[in-house]
Amino acid sequence: MALDKPYQDIPGTIIFDAEQSRKGYWLNQFCMSLMSAENRARFKADERAYLDAWPMSEEQKQAVLARDLNWCMRTGGNIYFLAKIGATDGKSFQQMAGSMTGMSEDEYRAMMLAGGRSADGNRRLGEDGDAQPQHQPQGAAGKKGNA
């Protein structure tokens, strides 16, 4: 039985919960293997062959080959593990985060130095400005129809 996950309606956010952990177990284990210089060299020499040695899904392998970190996260990757791929490619975490937002590294840095993204419009799906969260507890003040 699936657990209630009210956090699933946060736009653009993948929560690394137990389900994601199970889904991405082998993807994340592959990433951790890249902590070894020998394994990084083997991966860089023949990425597909190295990935095929892991019991990951084909979709996970394609996401790694594409270096699409958002896709990797959707298939169970955890950003702290996925950072090993970026490090293997000689990328900083800031470069990786920029790629995940569709920004250049400089644009991403400027946004973060300016205080990050605005929360306006990014709280919950269907929320507009000052609207109450969709998952408001029963009996909470401010419910429509309670005057």
Chimera marker file (.cmm) of the C-alpha trace (Angstrom):
<marker_set name="trace">
<marker id="1" x="0.000" y="0.000" z="0.000" r="1" g="1" b="0" radius="0.5"/>
<marker id="2" x="1.425" y="3.369" z="-1.006" r="1" g="1" b="0" radius="0.5"/>
<marker id="3" x="1.897" y="5.945" z="1.702" r="1" g="1" b="0" radius="0.5"/>
<marker id="4" x="0.251" y="9.350" z="1.464" r="1" g="1" b="0" radius="0.5"/>
<marker id="5" x="2.880" y="11.676" z="0.012" r="1" g="1" b="0" radius="0.5"/>
<marker id="6" x="1.565" y="15.239" z="0.169" r="1" g="1" b="0" radius="0.5"/>
<marker id="7" x="5.000" y="16.497" z="-0.866" r="1" g="1" b="0" radius="0.5"/>
<marker id="8" x="4.543" y="15.122" z="-4.386" r="1" g="1" b="0" radius="0.5"/>
<marker id="9" x="2.777" y="18.295" z="-5.481" r="1" g="1" b="0" radius="0.5"/>
<marker id="10" x="5.820" y="20.537" z="-5.001" r="1" g="1" b="0" radius="0.5"/>
<marker id="11" x="6.659" y="21.623" z="-8.555" r="1" g="1" b="0" radius="0.5"/>
<marker id="12" x="10.046" y="20.642" z="-9.930" r="1" g="1" b="0" radius="0.5"/>
<marker id="13" x="10.991" y="18.692" z="-6.813" r="1" g="1" b="0" radius="0.5"/>
<marker id="14" x="11.893" y="15.040" z="-6.477" r="1" g="1" b="0" radius="0.5"/>
<marker id="15" x="11.915" y="13.928" z="-2.856" r="1" g="1" b="0" radius="0.5"/>
<marker id="16" x="14.419" y="11.166" z="-2.176" r="1" g="1" b="0" radius="0.5"/>
<marker id="17" x="12.221" y="8.973" z="-0.017" r="1" g="1" b="0" radius="0.5"/>
<marker id="18" x="12.281" y="5.212" z="0.650" r="1" g="1" b="0" radius="0.5"/>
<marker id="19" x="10.579" y="4.462" z="-2.677" r="1" g="1" b="0" radius="0.5"/>
<marker id="20" x="13.131" y="6.521" z="-4.627" r="1" g="1" b="0" radius="0.5"/>
<marker id="21" x="15.924" y="4.890" z="-2.635" r="1" g="1" b="0" radius="0.5"/>
<marker id="22" x="14.752" y="1.414" z="-3.619" r="1" g="1" b="0" radius="0.5"/>
<marker id="23" x="14.288" y="2.438" z="-7.252" r="1" g="1" b="0" radius="0.5"/>
<marker id="24" x="17.732" y="4.001" z="-7.483" r="1" g="1" b="0" radius="0.5"/>
<marker id="25" x="19.738" y="1.562" z="-5.363" r="1" g="1" b="0" radius="0.5"/>
<marker id="26" x="21.973" y="0.254" z="-8.165" r="1" g="1" b="0" radius="0.5"/>
<marker id="27" x="22.265" y="3.645" z="-9.849" r="1" g="1" b="0" radius="0.5"/>
<marker id="28" x="23.502" y="5.121" z="-6.592" r="1" g="1" b="0" radius="0.5"/>
<marker id="29" x="25.845" y="2.169" z="-5.998" r="1" g="1" b="0" radius="0.5"/>
<marker id="30" x="27.317" y="2.740" z="-9.465" r="1" g="1" b="0" radius="0.5"/>
<marker id="31" x="27.870" y="6.401" z="-8.567" r="1" g="1" b="0" radius="0.5"/>
<marker id="32" x="29.623" y="5.449" z="-5.338" r="1" g="1" b="0" radius="0.5"/>
<marker id="33" x="31.930" y="3.128" z="-7.289" r="1" g="1" b="0" radius="0.5"/>
<marker id="34" x="33.301" y="6.253" z="-8.974" r="1" g="1" b="0" radius="0.5"/>
<marker id="35" x="35.035" y="7.179" z="-5.739" r="1" g="1" b="0" radius="0.5"/>
<marker id="36" x="37.800" y="4.773" z="-6.812" r="1" g="1" b="0" radius="0.5"/>
<marker id="37" x="40.328" y="6.121" z="-9.333" r="1" g="1" b="0" radius="0.5"/>
<marker id="38" x="40.508" y="2.687" z="-10.956" r="1" g="1" b="0" radius="0.5"/>
<marker id="39" x="36.735" y="2.589" z="-11.441" r="1" g="1" b="0" radius="0.5"/>
<marker id="40" x="36.654" y="6.146" z="-12.812" r="1" g="1" b="0" radius="0.5"/>
<marker id="41" x="39.269" y="5.150" z="-15.382" r="1" g="1" b="0" radius="0.5"/>
<marker id="42" x="37.314" y="2.021" z="-16.346" r="1" g="1" b="0" radius="0.5"/>
<marker id="43" x="34.112" y="4.049" z="-16.677" r="1" g="1" b="0" radius="0.5"/>
<marker id="44" x="35.742" y="6.741" z="-18.810" r="1" g="1" b="0" radius="0.5"/>
<marker id="45" x="37.408" y="4.110" z="-21.037" r="1" g="1" b="0" radius="0.5"/>
<marker id="46" x="34.084" y="2.453" z="-21.956" r="1" g="1" b="0" radius="0.5"/>
<marker id="47" x="31.075" y="3.995" z="-20.244" r="1" g="1" b="0" radius="0.5"/>
<marker id="48" x="28.506" y="1.620" z="-21.702" r="1" g="1" b="0" radius="0.5"/>
<marker id="49" x="30.469" y="-1.513" z="-20.771" r="1" g="1" b="0" radius="0.5"/>
<marker id="50" x="30.989" y="-0.227" z="-17.230" r="1" g="1" b="0" radius="0.5"/>
<marker id="51" x="27.290" y="0.606" z="-16.854" r="1" g="1" b="0" radius="0.5"/>
<marker id="52" x="26.288" y="-2.800" z="-18.241" r="1" g="1" b="0" radius="0.5"/>
<marker id="53" x="28.147" y="-4.437" z="-15.353" r="1" g="1" b="0" radius="0.5"/>
<marker id="54" x="25.542" y="-2.912" z="-12.998" r="1" g="1" b="0" radius="0.5"/>
<marker id="55" x="21.967" y="-4.238" z="-12.625" r="1" g="1" b="0" radius="0.5"/>
<marker id="56" x="20.472" y="-0.832" z="-13.409" r="1" g="1" b="0" radius="0.5"/>
<marker id="57" x="17.491" y="-0.265" z="-15.662" r="1" g="1" b="0" radius="0.5"/>
<marker id="58" x="18.147" y="0.703" z="-19.270" r="1" g="1" b="0" radius="0.5"/>
<marker id="59" x="16.506" y="4.055" z="-18.539" r="1" g="1" b="0" radius="0.5"/>
<marker id="60" x="18.970" y="4.700" z="-15.708" r="1" g="1" b="0" radius="0.5"/>
<marker id="61" x="21.892" y="3.832" z="-17.979" r="1" g="1" b="0" radius="0.5"/>
<marker id="62" x="20.596" y="6.153" z="-20.704" r="1" g="1" b="0" radius="0.5"/>
<marker id="63" x="20.161" y="8.961" z="-18.161" r="1" g="1" b="0" radius="0.5"/>
<marker id="64" x="23.783" y="8.552" z="-17.045" r="1" g="1" b="0" radius="0.5"/>
<marker id="65" x="25.078" y="8.423" z="-20.620" r="1" g="1" b="0" radius="0.5"/>
<marker id="66" x="23.110" y="11.593" z="-21.417" r="1" g="1" b="0" radius="0.5"/>
<marker id="67" x="24.461" y="13.214" z="-18.217" r="1" g="1" b="0" radius="0.5"/>
<marker id="68" x="20.893" y="14.323" z="-17.532" r="1" g="1" b="0" radius="0.5"/>
<marker id="69" x="20.908" y="14.623" z="-13.760" r="1" g="1" b="0" radius="0.5"/>
<marker id="70" x="17.205" y="15.472" z="-13.551" r="1" g="1" b="0" radius="0.5"/>
<marker id="71" x="16.437" y="12.257" z="-15.447" r="1" g="1" b="0" radius="0.5"/>
<marker id="72" x="18.793" y="10.357" z="-13.139" r="1" g="1" b="0" radius="0.5"/>
<marker id="73" x="16.913" y="11.760" z="-10.136" r="1" g="1" b="0" radius="0.5"/>
<marker id="74" x="13.545" y="10.736" z="-11.596" r="1" g="1" b="0" radius="0.5"/>
<marker id="75" x="14.879" y="7.173" z="-11.849" r="1" g="1" b="0" radius="0.5"/>
<marker id="76" x="15.978" y="7.101" z="-8.203" r="1" g="1" b="0" radius="0.5"/>
<marker id="77" x="19.310" y="8.888" z="-8.197" r="1" g="1" b="0" radius="0.5"/>
<marker id="78" x="20.265" y="10.937" z="-5.175" r="1" g="1" b="0" radius="0.5"/>
<marker id="79" x="22.073" y="14.183" z="-5.987" r="1" g="1" b="0" radius="0.5"/>
<marker id="80" x="24.821" y="13.490" z="-3.446" r="1" g="1" b="0" radius="0.5"/>
<marker id="81" x="25.607" y="10.204" z="-5.192" r="1" g="1" b="0" radius="0.5"/>
<marker id="82" x="25.122" y="11.690" z="-8.670" r="1" g="1" b="0" radius="0.5"/>
<marker id="83" x="27.738" y="14.323" z="-7.847" r="1" g="1" b="0" radius="0.5"/>
<marker id="84" x="30.320" y="11.549" z="-8.336" r="1" g="1" b="0" radius="0.5"/>
<marker id="85" x="29.457" y="11.502" z="-12.054" r="1" g="1" b="0" radius="0.5"/>
<marker id="86" x="30.062" y="15.233" z="-12.301" r="1" g="1" b="0" radius="0.5"/>
<marker id="87" x="33.331" y="14.929" z="-10.396" r="1" g="1" b="0" radius="0.5"/>
<marker id="88" x="34.399" y="12.144" z="-12.764" r="1" g="1" b="0" radius="0.5"/>
<marker id="89" x="33.730" y="14.529" z="-15.651" r="1" g="1" b="0" radius="0.5"/>
<marker id="90" x="35.681" y="17.317" z="-13.929" r="1" g="1" b="0" radius="0.5"/>
<marker id="91" x="32.558" y="19.378" z="-13.170" r="1" g="1" b="0" radius="0.5"/>
<marker id="92" x="31.914" y="21.344" z="-10.012" r="1" g="1" b="0" radius="0.5"/>
<marker id="93" x="28.685" y="20.912" z="-8.075" r="1" g="1" b="0" radius="0.5"/>
<marker id="94" x="27.778" y="24.458" z="-9.134" r="1" g="1" b="0" radius="0.5"/>
<marker id="95" x="28.169" y="23.513" z="-12.815" r="1" g="1" b="0" radius="0.5"/>
<marker id="96" x="25.997" y="20.446" z="-12.253" r="1" g="1" b="0" radius="0.5"/>
<marker id="97" x="23.300" y="22.422" z="-10.429" r="1" g="1" b="0" radius="0.5"/>
<marker id="98" x="23.273" y="24.984" z="-13.225" r="1" g="1" b="0" radius="0.5"/>
<marker id="99" x="22.759" y="22.238" z="-15.803" r="1" g="1" b="0" radius="0.5"/>
<marker id="100" x="19.796" y="20.944" z="-13.785" r="1" g="1" b="0" radius="0.5"/>
<marker id="101" x="18.098" y="24.345" z="-13.880" r="1" g="1" b="0" radius="0.5"/>
<marker id="102" x="18.784" y="25.070" z="-17.546" r="1" g="1" b="0" radius="0.5"/>
<marker id="103" x="21.155" y="27.873" z="-16.577" r="1" g="1" b="0" radius="0.5"/>
<marker id="104" x="24.806" y="28.415" z="-17.281" r="1" g="1" b="0" radius="0.5"/>
<marker id="105" x="27.166" y="28.182" z="-14.336" r="1" g="1" b="0" radius="0.5"/>
<marker id="106" x="27.436" y="31.987" z="-14.259" r="1" g="1" b="0" radius="0.5"/>
<marker id="107" x="23.649" y="32.448" z="-14.358" r="1" g="1" b="0" radius="0.5"/>
<marker id="108" x="23.184" y="29.884" z="-11.591" r="1" g="1" b="0" radius="0.5"/>
<marker id="109" x="25.881" y="31.531" z="-9.436" r="1" g="1" b="0" radius="0.5"/>
<marker id="110" x="24.295" y="34.963" z="-9.924" r="1" g="1" b="0" radius="0.5"/>
<marker id="111" x="20.859" y="33.632" z="-8.973" r="1" g="1" b="0" radius="0.5"/>
<marker id="112" x="22.193" y="32.024" z="-5.805" r="1" g="1" b="0" radius="0.5"/>
<marker id="113" x="24.187" y="35.136" z="-4.824" r="1" g="1" b="0" radius="0.5"/>
<marker id="114" x="20.980" y="37.159" z="-5.275" r="1" g="1" b="0" radius="0.5"/>
<marker id="115" x="19.182" y="34.941" z="-2.768" r="1" g="1" b="0" radius="0.5"/>
<marker id="116" x="18.083" y="31.974" z="-4.892" r="1" g="1" b="0" radius="0.5"/>
<marker id="117" x="14.787" y="31.335" z="-6.594" r="1" g="1" b="0" radius="0.5"/>
<marker id="118" x="11.655" y="33.055" z="-5.426" r="1" g="1" b="0" radius="0.5"/>
<marker id="119" x="9.216" y="30.806" z="-3.611" r="1" g="1" b="0" radius="0.5"/>
<marker id="120" x="6.316" y="32.603" z="-5.329" r="1" g="1" b="0" radius="0.5"/>
<marker id="121" x="4.503" y="30.099" z="-7.502" r="1" g="1" b="0" radius="0.5"/>
<marker id="122" x="6.793" y="27.279" z="-6.387" r="1" g="1" b="0" radius="0.5"/>
<marker id="123" x="5.117" y="26.066" z="-3.222" r="1" g="1" b="0" radius="0.5"/>
<marker id="124" x="2.476" y="23.591" z="-4.390" r="1" g="1" b="0" radius="0.5"/>
<marker id="125" x="0.843" y="22.695" z="-7.677" r="1" g="1" b="0" radius="0.5"/>
<marker id="126" x="-2.337" y="24.709" z="-8.134" r="1" g="1" b="0" radius="0.5"/>
<marker id="127" x="-1.266" y="27.307" z="-5.591" r="1" g="1" b="0" radius="0.5"/>
<marker id="128" x="-1.496" y="30.898" z="-6.676" r="1" g="1" b="0" radius="0.5"/>
<marker id="129" x="0.334" y="33.503" z="-4.661" r="1" g="1" b="0" radius="0.5"/>
<marker id="130" x="-1.131" y="33.587" z="-1.163" r="1" g="1" b="0" radius="0.5"/>
<marker id="131" x="-3.480" y="30.601" z="-1.522" r="1" g="1" b="0" radius="0.5"/>
<marker id="132" x="-3.580" y="28.071" z="1.304" r="1" g="1" b="0" radius="0.5"/>
<marker id="133" x="-1.635" y="24.830" z="0.773" r="1" g="1" b="0" radius="0.5"/>
<marker id="134" x="-3.724" y="22.092" z="-0.810" r="1" g="1" b="0" radius="0.5"/>
<marker id="135" x="-3.015" y="19.683" z="2.048" r="1" g="1" b="0" radius="0.5"/>
<marker id="136" x="-4.354" y="21.823" z="4.863" r="1" g="1" b="0" radius="0.5"/>
<marker id="137" x="-5.342" y="19.736" z="7.910" r="1" g="1" b="0" radius="0.5"/>
<marker id="138" x="-9.041" y="19.190" z="8.499" r="1" g="1" b="0" radius="0.5"/>
<marker id="139" x="-10.573" y="21.790" z="10.791" r="1" g="1" b="0" radius="0.5"/>
<marker id="140" x="-7.791" y="24.276" z="10.167" r="1" g="1" b="0" radius="0.5"/>
<marker id="141" x="-8.623" y="27.952" z="10.187" r="1" g="1" b="0" radius="0.5"/>
<marker id="142" x="-9.195" y="29.564" z="6.821" r="1" g="1" b="0" radius="0.5"/>
<marker id="143" x="-11.095" y="26.696" z="5.179" r="1" g="1" b="0" radius="0.5"/>
<marker id="144" x="-13.542" y="27.860" z="2.557" r="1" g="1" b="0" radius="0.5"/>
<marker id="145" x="-17.095" y="27.857" z="3.808" r="1" g="1" b="0" radius="0.5"/>
<marker id="146" x="-16.173" y="28.414" z="7.470" r="1" g="1" b="0" radius="0.5"/>
<marker id="147" x="-17.161" y="31.956" z="8.403" r="1" g="1" b="0" radius="0.5"/>
<link id1="1" id2="2" r="1" g="1" b="0" radius="0.2"/>
<link id1="2" id2="3" r="1" g="1" b="0" radius="0.2"/>
<link id1="3" id2="4" r="1" g="1" b="0" radius="0.2"/>
<link id1="4" id2="5" r="1" g="1" b="0" radius="0.2"/>
<link id1="5" id2="6" r="1" g="1" b="0" radius="0.2"/>
<link id1="6" id2="7" r="1" g="1" b="0" radius="0.2"/>
<link id1="7" id2="8" r="1" g="1" b="0" radius="0.2"/>
<link id1="8" id2="9" r="1" g="1" b="0" radius="0.2"/>
<link id1="9" id2="10" r="1" g="1" b="0" radius="0.2"/>
<link id1="10" id2="11" r="1" g="1" b="0" radius="0.2"/>
<link id1="11" id2="12" r="1" g="1" b="0" radius="0.2"/>
<link id1="12" id2="13" r="1" g="1" b="0" radius="0.2"/>
<link id1="13" id2="14" r="1" g="1" b="0" radius="0.2"/>
<link id1="14" id2="15" r="1" g="1" b="0" radius="0.2"/>
<link id1="15" id2="16" r="1" g="1" b="0" radius="0.2"/>
<link id1="16" id2="17" r="1" g="1" b="0" radius="0.2"/>
<link id1="17" id2="18" r="1" g="1" b="0" radius="0.2"/>
<link id1="18" id2="19" r="1" g="1" b="0" radius="0.2"/>
<link id1="19" id2="20" r="1" g="1" b="0" radius="0.2"/>
<link id1="20" id2="21" r="1" g="1" b="0" radius="0.2"/>
<link id1="21" id2="22" r="1" g="1" b="0" radius="0.2"/>
<link id1="22" id2="23" r="1" g="1" b="0" radius="0.2"/>
<link id1="23" id2="24" r="1" g="1" b="0" radius="0.2"/>
<link id1="24" id2="25" r="1" g="1" b="0" radius="0.2"/>
<link id1="25" id2="26" r="1" g="1" b="0" radius="0.2"/>
<link id1="26" id2="27" r="1" g="1" b="0" radius="0.2"/>
<link id1="27" id2="28" r="1" g="1" b="0" radius="0.2"/>
<link id1="28" id2="29" r="1" g="1" b="0" radius="0.2"/>
<link id1="29" id2="30" r="1" g="1" b="0" radius="0.2"/>
<link id1="30" id2="31" r="1" g="1" b="0" radius="0.2"/>
<link id1="31" id2="32" r="1" g="1" b="0" radius="0.2"/>
<link id1="32" id2="33" r="1" g="1" b="0" radius="0.2"/>
<link id1="33" id2="34" r="1" g="1" b="0" radius="0.2"/>
<link id1="34" id2="35" r="1" g="1" b="0" radius="0.2"/>
<link id1="35" id2="36" r="1" g="1" b="0" radius="0.2"/>
<link id1="36" id2="37" r="1" g="1" b="0" radius="0.2"/>
<link id1="37" id2="38" r="1" g="1" b="0" radius="0.2"/>
<link id1="38" id2="39" r="1" g="1" b="0" radius="0.2"/>
<link id1="39" id2="40" r="1" g="1" b="0" radius="0.2"/>
<link id1="40" id2="41" r="1" g="1" b="0" radius="0.2"/>
<link id1="41" id2="42" r="1" g="1" b="0" radius="0.2"/>
<link id1="42" id2="43" r="1" g="1" b="0" radius="0.2"/>
<link id1="43" id2="44" r="1" g="1" b="0" radius="0.2"/>
<link id1="44" id2="45" r="1" g="1" b="0" radius="0.2"/>
<link id1="45" id2="46" r="1" g="1" b="0" radius="0.2"/>
<link id1="46" id2="47" r="1" g="1" b="0" radius="0.2"/>
<link id1="47" id2="48" r="1" g="1" b="0" radius="0.2"/>
<link id1="48" id2="49" r="1" g="1" b="0" radius="0.2"/>
<link id1="49" id2="50" r="1" g="1" b="0" radius="0.2"/>
<link id1="50" id2="51" r="1" g="1" b="0" radius="0.2"/>
<link id1="51" id2="52" r="1" g="1" b="0" radius="0.2"/>
<link id1="52" id2="53" r="1" g="1" b="0" radius="0.2"/>
<link id1="53" id2="54" r="1" g="1" b="0" radius="0.2"/>
<link id1="54" id2="55" r="1" g="1" b="0" radius="0.2"/>
<link id1="55" id2="56" r="1" g="1" b="0" radius="0.2"/>
<link id1="56" id2="57" r="1" g="1" b="0" radius="0.2"/>
<link id1="57" id2="58" r="1" g="1" b="0" radius="0.2"/>
<link id1="58" id2="59" r="1" g="1" b="0" radius="0.2"/>
<link id1="59" id2="60" r="1" g="1" b="0" radius="0.2"/>
<link id1="60" id2="61" r="1" g="1" b="0" radius="0.2"/>
<link id1="61" id2="62" r="1" g="1" b="0" radius="0.2"/>
<link id1="62" id2="63" r="1" g="1" b="0" radius="0.2"/>
<link id1="63" id2="64" r="1" g="1" b="0" radius="0.2"/>
<link id1="64" id2="65" r="1" g="1" b="0" radius="0.2"/>
<link id1="65" id2="66" r="1" g="1" b="0" radius="0.2"/>
<link id1="66" id2="67" r="1" g="1" b="0" radius="0.2"/>
<link id1="67" id2="68" r="1" g="1" b="0" radius="0.2"/>
<link id1="68" id2="69" r="1" g="1" b="0" radius="0.2"/>
<link id1="69" id2="70" r="1" g="1" b="0" radius="0.2"/>
<link id1="70" id2="71" r="1" g="1" b="0" radius="0.2"/>
<link id1="71" id2="72" r="1" g="1" b="0" radius="0.2"/>
<link id1="72" id2="73" r="1" g="1" b="0" radius="0.2"/>
<link id1="73" id2="74" r="1" g="1" b="0" radius="0.2"/>
<link id1="74" id2="75" r="1" g="1" b="0" radius="0.2"/>
<link id1="75" id2="76" r="1" g="1" b="0" radius="0.2"/>
<link id1="76" id2="77" r="1" g="1" b="0" radius="0.2"/>
<link id1="77" id2="78" r="1" g="1" b="0" radius="0.2"/>
<link id1="78" id2="79" r="1" g="1" b="0" radius="0.2"/>
<link id1="79" id2="80" r="1" g="1" b="0" radius="0.2"/>
<link id1="80" id2="81" r="1" g="1" b="0" radius="0.2"/>
<link id1="81" id2="82" r="1" g="1" b="0" radius="0.2"/>
<link id1="82" id2="83" r="1" g="1" b="0" radius="0.2"/>
<link id1="83" id2="84" r="1" g="1" b="0" radius="0.2"/>
<link id1="84" id2="85" r="1" g="1" b="0" radius="0.2"/>
<link id1="85" id2="86" r="1" g="1" b="0" radius="0.2"/>
<link id1="86" id2="87" r="1" g="1" b="0" radius="0.2"/>
<link id1="87" id2="88" r="1" g="1" b="0" radius="0.2"/>
<link id1="88" id2="89" r="1" g="1" b="0" radius="0.2"/>
<link id1="89" id2="90" r="1" g="1" b="0" radius="0.2"/>
<link id1="90" id2="91" r="1" g="1" b="0" radius="0.2"/>
<link id1="91" id2="92" r="1" g="1" b="0" radius="0.2"/>
<link id1="92" id2="93" r="1" g="1" b="0" radius="0.2"/>
<link id1="93" id2="94" r="1" g="1" b="0" radius="0.2"/>
<link id1="94" id2="95" r="1" g="1" b="0" radius="0.2"/>
<link id1="95" id2="96" r="1" g="1" b="0" radius="0.2"/>
<link id1="96" id2="97" r="1" g="1" b="0" radius="0.2"/>
<link id1="97" id2="98" r="1" g="1" b="0" radius="0.2"/>
<link id1="98" id2="99" r="1" g="1" b="0" radius="0.2"/>
<link id1="99" id2="100" r="1" g="1" b="0" radius="0.2"/>
<link id1="100" id2="101" r="1" g="1" b="0" radius="0.2"/>
<link id1="101" id2="102" r="1" g="1" b="0" radius="0.2"/>
<link id1="102" id2="103" r="1" g="1" b="0" radius="0.2"/>
<link id1="103" id2="104" r="1" g="1" b="0" radius="0.2"/>
<link id1="104" id2="105" r="1" g="1" b="0" radius="0.2"/>
<link id1="105" id2="106" r="1" g="1" b="0" radius="0.2"/>
<link id1="106" id2="107" r="1" g="1" b="0" radius="0.2"/>
<link id1="107" id2="108" r="1" g="1" b="0" radius="0.2"/>
<link id1="108" id2="109" r="1" g="1" b="0" radius="0.2"/>
<link id1="109" id2="110" r="1" g="1" b="0" radius="0.2"/>
<link id1="110" id2="111" r="1" g="1" b="0" radius="0.2"/>
<link id1="111" id2="112" r="1" g="1" b="0" radius="0.2"/>
<link id1="112" id2="113" r="1" g="1" b="0" radius="0.2"/>
<link id1="113" id2="114" r="1" g="1" b="0" radius="0.2"/>
<link id1="114" id2="115" r="1" g="1" b="0" radius="0.2"/>
<link id1="115" id2="116" r="1" g="1" b="0" radius="0.2"/>
<link id1="116" id2="117" r="1" g="1" b="0" radius="0.2"/>
<link id1="117" id2="118" r="1" g="1" b="0" radius="0.2"/>
<link id1="118" id2="119" r="1" g="1" b="0" radius="0.2"/>
<link id1="119" id2="120" r="1" g="1" b="0" radius="0.2"/>
<link id1="120" id2="121" r="1" g="1" b="0" radius="0.2"/>
<link id1="121" id2="122" r="1" g="1" b="0" radius="0.2"/>
<link id1="122" id2="123" r="1" g="1" b="0" radius="0.2"/>
<link id1="123" id2="124" r="1" g="1" b="0" radius="0.2"/>
<link id1="124" id2="125" r="1" g="1" b="0" radius="0.2"/>
<link id1="125" id2="126" r="1" g="1" b="0" radius="0.2"/>
<link id1="126" id2="127" r="1" g="1" b="0" radius="0.2"/>
<link id1="127" id2="128" r="1" g="1" b="0" radius="0.2"/>
<link id1="128" id2="129" r="1" g="1" b="0" radius="0.2"/>
<link id1="129" id2="130" r="1" g="1" b="0" radius="0.2"/>
<link id1="130" id2="131" r="1" g="1" b="0" radius="0.2"/>
<link id1="131" id2="132" r="1" g="1" b="0" radius="0.2"/>
<link id1="132" id2="133" r="1" g="1" b="0" radius="0.2"/>
<link id1="133" id2="134" r="1" g="1" b="0" radius="0.2"/>
<link id1="134" id2="135" r="1" g="1" b="0" radius="0.2"/>
<link id1="135" id2="136" r="1" g="1" b="0" radius="0.2"/>
<link id1="136" id2="137" r="1" g="1" b="0" radius="0.2"/>
<link id1="137" id2="138" r="1" g="1" b="0" radius="0.2"/>
<link id1="138" id2="139" r="1" g="1" b="0" radius="0.2"/>
<link id1="139" id2="140" r="1" g="1" b="0" radius="0.2"/>
<link id1="140" id2="141" r="1" g="1" b="0" radius="0.2"/>
<link id1="141" id2="142" r="1" g="1" b="0" radius="0.2"/>
<link id1="142" id2="143" r="1" g="1" b="0" radius="0.2"/>
<link id1="143" id2="144" r="1" g="1" b="0" radius="0.2"/>
<link id1="144" id2="145" r="1" g="1" b="0" radius="0.2"/>
<link id1="145" id2="146" r="1" g="1" b="0" radius="0.2"/>
<link id1="146" id2="147" r="1" g="1" b="0" radius="0.2"/>
</marker_set>
